[in-house]
Amino acid sequence: MAKGLSTEELDAMTDVELLEKLKESKEELFNLRFSAVTHRLEDSGRLREVRREIARIYTIKRERELDIRTAPVAEK
């Protein structure tokens, strides 16, 4: 089982939470790439997981723009 978030978990997030998770994932990917270049990366599989997580986030975001998926209602 993958360590990253599932599609169901990402789908349950609001747009703001989704953008925050995207930002965190991109920062993690940068740090993983930096570690790989300096030969200090311990888990090379994590690079693949993070890239796929970013792709999932972009997919859900685009599906919401096209009204294929609906965003959860934000509570006030």
N, C-alpha and C positions, 0 to 999 in steps of 0.2 A: 504494500500500500504506500502511496506517495505521502511524503511529509507535508506537502503544500496544501493549500485550501482547495476544497472541492468546488465544483460548479454551483452546487446548491448553496454552499456557504457564501460564495461571491454574489449569487443572485439575491440572497436575502439582505445584502448590504444596500444602503442608500447610495445615491450618486456621490455624495461628499465622502462617505466612507470608502467607496470604490476608488476615488481619486487619491485618497490618502494611502490606501494599500498599494496603488500603482506607484506612487512616489517612493514608498518604502522598498518595494520590490526592485525598482530601478537602482536605488542606492545599494541594495544588497548585491545586485548583479555587477555593478561597478566594482564593489569591494572584492567579489569573487574573481572577477577578471584580473584585477590588480594582483591578487594573491597567486593566481595561476601564472602570471607573467614572471613574478618573482620566485616561483617554484616553492611557494609555501602553502599551496592549496592541498588540503587533506581529503576533501570529499568532492571529487570531480563530477559526480552525479548531481550534485546540488546546482551546478550551472544549468544543466538541462531542465531541472525542476523549476527554477526561477524563470527561465525563458518561457517555459510553457505557462506558468502562472501569469506572466505579463500578457501573453497571447490570449489567455482566457479572459482577463480583465478587459482587454481591448475588444474582444468579441462581444462580451456582455454589454459593454458601453455602446457599441455600434448597433446591436440589436435593440437596445432601448431607444436609440435615436430613430430607428426605422419602425418603432412600435411593434416589434416582434416579441419582445419581452416587456414586462411592466416593472417599474421600480416600486419597491415597497413604499407605503405612505409614511412620510416622516412625522413622528409624533412631536407635538409642541408642549 
